[in-house]
Amino acid sequence: EEEDDDTEELLRELEKIKKERAEEKERQERENMELQEQKRQEEIATGNPLLHKDFSVKRSIGLALTESLDELIQAGKITPQLAMKVLVQ
């Protein structure tokens, strides 16, 4: 009977170890998924052209071009249609 008690205790200990390992594996998988999501969010943020300095330079140039075209239209030197063609290019 004492041998049966020892066997039962060993089995309980084995189950406890298995449970702890499964919990640890789940925790590691959760952490890995969180890190992957964090990287994905960073890639999304850095992939956004609105957040890059280059885009702000292009935007400034585009704004200057638009203002210049508006002045030319107001002065009657070009048509609005021509200005639109320039902007589309």
Protein Blocks (a to p, Z undefined) as FASTA:
>chain_A
ZZmmmmmmmmmmmmmmmmmmmmmmmmmmmmmmmmmmmmmmmmmmmmpmklpmklmmmmmm
mmmmmmmmmmmmmnopacfklmmmmmmZZ
